[in-house]
Amino acid sequence: MQAAIRIGLRQDFDNEDINEMYRLRARVFRDRLGWDIPTIAGMEIDGYDALGPHYMLIQDGGGQVRGCWRLMPTEGPNMLRDTFPQLLQGKAAPTARNIWELSRFAIESGNDQSFGFADLTLSAMRAVVTYADRAGINSYVTVTTTPMERLLRRTGIEMTRLGAPMRIGVENAVALEIAMSQQTHTALFGPMAHAA
């Protein structure tokens, strides 16, 4: 099944698609992963959603939201610096116009076996790298789980731990910086991608 991936501001999407993204986040983070996070009317919305972030929506052929990611500049409030600073172990959070944060990544493949987690994750990574190229982003920072870190590392992208993993709630969390480098482009698009 082919996925449509779009990145834009909230107003670039239909309200129902944004609401479905919030419901997807609640299903994935609270219901499936068991995170202790508040929900409102079955939707997971946090204070960072009020700050005008960009969103990635992954939709199947029928338009159903199957995945999402939130993208935000690090110059303002962000999850790594303001919610999970302990993951930096005393170091300053990366902050610059060309460093953005990726947060709230969620994928729900449903019963469709052709709509796989790994394939969608790879497609999502390609989309955020392409977006970075257009937007002048040199790297992304993110807080993720150690299993997701392993999945990302297997792609061959250039990434660096910003501190050792720590137990946060039910997860082993880690802060990463992902460089939009030749290595990352080659890993995701092949050897000729960055030269083009």
Contacts in CASP RR format, 6 or more apart in sequence:
PFRMAT RR
TARGET T0000
AUTHOR 0000-0000-0000
METHOD contacts of the structure
MODEL  1
MQAAIRIGLRQDFDNEDINEMYRLRARVFRDRLGWDIPTIAGMEIDGYDA
LGPHYMLIQDGGGQVRGCWRLMPTEGPNMLRDTFPQLLQGKAAPTARNIW
ELSRFAIESGNDQSFGFADLTLSAMRAVVTYADRAGINSYVTVTTTPMER
LLRRTGIEMTRLGAPMRIGVENAVALEIAMSQQTHTALFGPMAHAA
1 60 0 8 1.000
1 61 0 8 1.000
1 112 0 8 1.000
1 114 0 8 1.000
1 115 0 8 1.000
2 61 0 8 1.000
3 58 0 8 1.000
3 59 0 8 1.000
3 60 0 8 1.000
3 61 0 8 1.000
3 66 0 8 1.000
3 115 0 8 1.000
3 120 0 8 1.000
3 123 0 8 1.000
4 58 0 8 1.000
4 59 0 8 1.000
4 60 0 8 1.000
4 61 0 8 1.000
4 63 0 8 1.000
5 56 0 8 1.000
5 57 0 8 1.000
5 58 0 8 1.000
5 59 0 8 1.000
5 123 0 8 1.000
5 124 0 8 1.000
5 127 0 8 1.000
6 12 0 8 1.000
6 13 0 8 1.000
6 56 0 8 1.000
6 57 0 8 1.000
6 59 0 8 1.000
7 54 0 8 1.000
7 55 0 8 1.000
7 56 0 8 1.000
7 71 0 8 1.000
7 127 0 8 1.000
7 128 0 8 1.000
7 131 0 8 1.000
8 54 0 8 1.000
8 55 0 8 1.000
8 56 0 8 1.000
9 52 0 8 1.000
9 53 0 8 1.000
9 54 0 8 1.000
9 55 0 8 1.000
10 18 0 8 1.000
10 52 0 8 1.000
10 53 0 8 1.000
10 55 0 8 1.000
13 55 0 8 1.000
13 57 0 8 1.000
17 57 0 8 1.000
17 59 0 8 1.000
17 65 0 8 1.000
18 55 0 8 1.000
19 43 0 8 1.000
20 64 0 8 1.000
20 65 0 8 1.000
21 55 0 8 1.000
21 57 0 8 1.000
21 65 0 8 1.000
21 67 0 8 1.000
21 68 0 8 1.000
22 42 0 8 1.000
22 43 0 8 1.000
22 44 0 8 1.000
22 45 0 8 1.000
22 49 0 8 1.000
23 42 0 8 1.000
23 43 0 8 1.000
23 44 0 8 1.000
24 65 0 8 1.000
24 66 0 8 1.000
24 67 0 8 1.000
24 68 0 8 1.000
24 106 0 8 1.000
24 108 0 8 1.000
25 43 0 8 1.000
25 44 0 8 1.000
25 68 0 8 1.000
25 104 0 8 1.000
25 106 0 8 1.000
26 39 0 8 1.000
26 42 0 8 1.000
26 43 0 8 1.000
26 44 0 8 1.000
27 108 0 8 1.000
28 106 0 8 1.000
28 107 0 8 1.000
28 108 0 8 1.000
29 35 0 8 1.000
29 37 0 8 1.000
29 44 0 8 1.000
29 104 0 8 1.000
29 106 0 8 1.000
30 37 0 8 1.000
30 39 0 8 1.000
30 44 0 8 1.000
33 170 0 8 1.000
33 171 0 8 1.000
34 170 0 8 1.000
35 169 0 8 1.000
35 170 0 8 1.000
35 171 0 8 1.000
36 169 0 8 1.000
36 170 0 8 1.000
37 44 0 8 1.000
37 46 0 8 1.000
38 44 0 8 1.000
39 45 0 8 1.000
44 104 0 8 1.000
46 104 0 8 1.000
48 70 0 8 1.000
48 72 0 8 1.000
48 77 0 8 1.000
48 78 0 8 1.000
48 79 0 8 1.000
48 103 0 8 1.000
49 70 0 8 1.000
51 72 0 8 1.000
51 76 0 8 1.000
51 77 0 8 1.000
52 72 0 8 1.000
53 70 0 8 1.000
53 71 0 8 1.000
53 72 0 8 1.000
54 70 0 8 1.000
54 71 0 8 1.000
54 72 0 8 1.000
54 131 0 8 1.000
55 68 0 8 1.000
55 69 0 8 1.000
55 70 0 8 1.000
55 71 0 8 1.000
56 67 0 8 1.000
56 68 0 8 1.000
56 69 0 8 1.000
56 70 0 8 1.000
56 71 0 8 1.000
56 124 0 8 1.000
56 127 0 8 1.000
56 128 0 8 1.000
56 131 0 8 1.000
57 65 0 8 1.000
57 67 0 8 1.000
57 68 0 8 1.000
58 65 0 8 1.000
58 66 0 8 1.000
58 67 0 8 1.000
58 68 0 8 1.000
58 107 0 8 1.000
58 120 0 8 1.000
58 123 0 8 1.000
58 124 0 8 1.000
59 65 0 8 1.000
59 66 0 8 1.000
60 66 0 8 1.000
60 112 0 8 1.000
60 115 0 8 1.000
66 107 0 8 1.000
66 108 0 8 1.000
66 109 0 8 1.000
66 110 0 8 1.000
66 115 0 8 1.000
66 120 0 8 1.000
67 106 0 8 1.000
67 107 0 8 1.000
67 108 0 8 1.000
67 120 0 8 1.000
67 124 0 8 1.000
68 104 0 8 1.000
68 105 0 8 1.000
68 106 0 8 1.000
69 102 0 8 1.000
69 103 0 8 1.000
69 104 0 8 1.000
69 105 0 8 1.000
69 106 0 8 1.000
69 124 0 8 1.000
69 128 0 8 1.000
70 102 0 8 1.000
70 103 0 8 1.000
70 104 0 8 1.000
71 100 0 8 1.000
71 101 0 8 1.000
71 102 0 8 1.000
71 128 0 8 1.000
71 131 0 8 1.000
71 140 0 8 1.000
72 78 0 8 1.000
72 100 0 8 1.000
72 101 0 8 1.000
72 103 0 8 1.000
73 97 0 8 1.000
73 99 0 8 1.000
73 100 0 8 1.000
73 101 0 8 1.000
74 80 0 8 1.000
74 81 0 8 1.000
74 93 0 8 1.000
74 94 0 8 1.000
74 95 0 8 1.000
74 96 0 8 1.000
74 99 0 8 1.000
74 100 0 8 1.000
74 101 0 8 1.000
74 141 0 8 1.000
75 95 0 8 1.000
75 96 0 8 1.000
75 97 0 8 1.000
76 95 0 8 1.000
78 93 0 8 1.000
78 101 0 8 1.000
78 103 0 8 1.000
78 141 0 8 1.000
79 101 0 8 1.000
79 103 0 8 1.000
79 143 0 8 1.000
80 87 0 8 1.000
80 88 0 8 1.000
80 93 0 8 1.000
80 94 0 8 1.000
80 101 0 8 1.000
80 141 0 8 1.000
80 142 0 8 1.000
80 143 0 8 1.000
80 162 0 8 1.000
80 175 0 8 1.000
81 88 0 8 1.000
81 93 0 8 1.000
81 95 0 8 1.000
83 143 0 8 1.000
84 143 0 8 1.000
84 168 0 8 1.000
84 173 0 8 1.000
84 175 0 8 1.000
85 93 0 8 1.000
86 166 0 8 1.000
86 168 0 8 1.000
87 143 0 8 1.000
87 162 0 8 1.000
87 163 0 8 1.000
87 166 0 8 1.000
87 168 0 8 1.000
87 173 0 8 1.000
87 174 0 8 1.000
87 175 0 8 1.000
88 162 0 8 1.000
88 163 0 8 1.000
88 175 0 8 1.000
89 163 0 8 1.000
89 164 0 8 1.000
91 162 0 8 1.000
91 163 0 8 1.000
93 141 0 8 1.000
94 139 0 8 1.000
94 141 0 8 1.000
94 162 0 8 1.000
94 177 0 8 1.000
96 138 0 8 1.000
98 136 0 8 1.000
98 137 0 8 1.000
98 138 0 8 1.000
98 139 0 8 1.000
99 137 0 8 1.000
99 138 0 8 1.000
99 139 0 8 1.000
99 140 0 8 1.000
99 141 0 8 1.000
99 177 0 8 1.000
100 132 0 8 1.000
100 135 0 8 1.000
100 137 0 8 1.000
100 139 0 8 1.000
100 140 0 8 1.000
100 141 0 8 1.000
101 140 0 8 1.000
101 141 0 8 1.000
101 142 0 8 1.000
102 128 0 8 1.000
102 140 0 8 1.000
102 141 0 8 1.000
102 142 0 8 1.000
102 178 0 8 1.000
103 142 0 8 1.000
103 143 0 8 1.000
105 124 0 8 1.000
105 142 0 8 1.000
105 144 0 8 1.000
105 148 0 8 1.000
107 116 0 8 1.000
107 117 0 8 1.000
107 120 0 8 1.000
107 121 0 8 1.000
107 124 0 8 1.000
109 115 0 8 1.000
109 116 0 8 1.000
109 117 0 8 1.000
109 120 0 8 1.000
118 151 0 8 1.000
121 151 0 8 1.000
122 155 0 8 1.000
122 188 0 8 1.000
125 152 0 8 1.000
125 155 0 8 1.000
125 157 0 8 1.000
125 188 0 8 1.000
126 188 0 8 1.000
126 189 0 8 1.000
128 140 0 8 1.000
129 180 0 8 1.000
129 184 0 8 1.000
129 185 0 8 1.000
129 188 0 8 1.000
129 189 0 8 1.000
131 137 0 8 1.000
132 138 0 8 1.000
132 140 0 8 1.000
132 180 0 8 1.000
133 180 0 8 1.000
137 180 0 8 1.000
138 179 0 8 1.000
138 180 0 8 1.000
139 177 0 8 1.000
139 178 0 8 1.000
139 179 0 8 1.000
139 180 0 8 1.000
140 177 0 8 1.000
140 178 0 8 1.000
140 180 0 8 1.000
141 162 0 8 1.000
141 175 0 8 1.000
141 176 0 8 1.000
141 177 0 8 1.000
141 178 0 8 1.000
142 175 0 8 1.000
142 176 0 8 1.000
142 178 0 8 1.000
143 173 0 8 1.000
143 174 0 8 1.000
143 175 0 8 1.000
143 176 0 8 1.000
144 152 0 8 1.000
144 173 0 8 1.000
144 174 0 8 1.000
144 176 0 8 1.000
145 171 0 8 1.000
145 172 0 8 1.000
145 173 0 8 1.000
145 174 0 8 1.000
146 165 0 8 1.000
146 171 0 8 1.000
146 172 0 8 1.000
146 173 0 8 1.000
146 174 0 8 1.000
149 159 0 8 1.000
149 161 0 8 1.000
149 165 0 8 1.000
149 174 0 8 1.000
149 176 0 8 1.000
152 159 0 8 1.000
152 176 0 8 1.000
152 178 0 8 1.000
153 159 0 8 1.000
155 187 0 8 1.000
155 188 0 8 1.000
156 183 0 8 1.000
156 184 0 8 1.000
156 187 0 8 1.000
157 178 0 8 1.000
157 179 0 8 1.000
157 183 0 8 1.000
157 184 0 8 1.000
157 187 0 8 1.000
157 188 0 8 1.000
158 178 0 8 1.000
158 179 0 8 1.000
158 181 0 8 1.000
158 183 0 8 1.000
158 184 0 8 1.000
158 187 0 8 1.000
159 176 0 8 1.000
159 177 0 8 1.000
159 178 0 8 1.000
159 179 0 8 1.000
160 176 0 8 1.000
160 177 0 8 1.000
160 179 0 8 1.000
161 174 0 8 1.000
161 175 0 8 1.000
161 176 0 8 1.000
162 175 0 8 1.000
162 176 0 8 1.000
162 177 0 8 1.000
163 174 0 8 1.000
163 175 0 8 1.000
164 174 0 8 1.000
165 172 0 8 1.000
165 173 0 8 1.000
165 174 0 8 1.000
166 172 0 8 1.000
166 173 0 8 1.000
166 174 0 8 1.000
167 173 0 8 1.000
178 184 0 8 1.000
182 194 0 8 1.000
185 193 0 8 1.000
185 194 0 8 1.000
186 193 0 8 1.000
186 194 0 8 1.000
END
